[in-house]
Amino acid sequence: MNLQIDSYIKVAEELKSGYSTLTEFELLSLAIQIERNQLLENGLNISRTDKYPASLEAIAIALGYSDKQFNQTITDVLKDRE
């Protein structure tokens, strides 16, 4: 997970230096998509190396969900605990 989120302006400048044939519209579109992906990566706590589970996976594991053992959904697990 990368804790630093680059602004789309900085990303656009970096893209412009590497890809001088792109139009301003293409540069800004790509830069905004990259910034959005960085936000999602941080918000969902996604590991780039799969060394650690993502937030939703960690919650499911903590709730006892295991597809291999029980073949249940997380909702089934929660209902069983009531």
CORQUI-V958573 format. One record per helix or strand of 2 or more residues. SS is the DSSP state (H for helix, E for strand). FROM is the first residue (numbers start at 0). LEN is the number of residues. If there is no record, write none. Layout:
# CORQUI-V958573
ss:SS from:FROM len:LEN
ss:SS from:FROM len:LEN
This chain:
# CORQUI-V958573
ss:H from:7 len:11
ss:H from:23 len:20
ss:H from:54 len:8
ss:H from:66 len:4
ss:H from:73 len:7
